[in-house]
Amino acid sequence: MERKLSKQNFLLAITLLFISCTDFQRDNPEDERSLNYIAPSSSSRVSSSSIYVFSSSSVSSFTDTRDDKIYNLVKIGTQTWMAENLEYKTSSNSKCYNNSGANCEKYGRLYNWETAKVACPVGWHLPTKDEWNELIAGNEELAGKYLKAQYWGGTDVYGFAALPGGFGNSDDDFGLEGKQGVYWTASQYSNINAYSVYMYSEGDEVSLYPDNKSDFYSVRCVQGY
């Protein structure tokens, strides 16, 4: 009888010790690092496919002294971007979607390629294809989801707020407002074409295509000369 009680007491002590250790770890998550625990970072997001982790972002603002327009800025990784489409009215070859000033206020202006190359203020420039690729970081299938403004299917977790400003052409035809955002890059494809970046209302991907330089697309400026 004495041996039985001793064994039961031993098992009870082991059980209480196990419960105590478990509660300590639950109440003290930092101590789990010794067990290879990695706490989630609040300054980064992981794509749903776990393909890529975007760098942390921070937001500030910039005033374009040419027209006193204030732009929100967002820093993603090592790049600082305007978090709004450029709205600067050039002397020629820029226009509002459907020639409506309200659309310029909503989406920024549309520019042909030659004008887009020089439209950004001093200290900023039209991003190259490589700079867009750095932002997308090999995650073409999902990057649009994270870069688009929320109201057209994005999550906008980094404050980039890409907009569906559509496109125009030299004949004053316009299309796809609310359905596509098309942005010029500074990278030439041929004598008549340059690369542009597409985002879509019905998809999470980002695409790069060569388009005619005479078409009118949105502009995002990136910091640097």
Buried (B, 14 or more C-beta within 10 A) or exposed (E): EEEEEEEEEEEEEEEEEEEEEEEEEEEEEEEEEEEEEEEEEEEEBEBEEEBBEBBBBEEEEBEBEEEEBEBBBBBBEEBBBBBBBBBBBBEEBBBBBBEBEEBBEBBBBBBBBEBBBEBBBEEBBBBBBEBBBBBBBEBBBBBBBBBBBEEBBBEBBBBBBBBBBBBBBEEEEBEBBBEBBBBBBBBBBEEEBBBBBBBBBEBBBBBBEBBBBBBBBBBBBBBEE
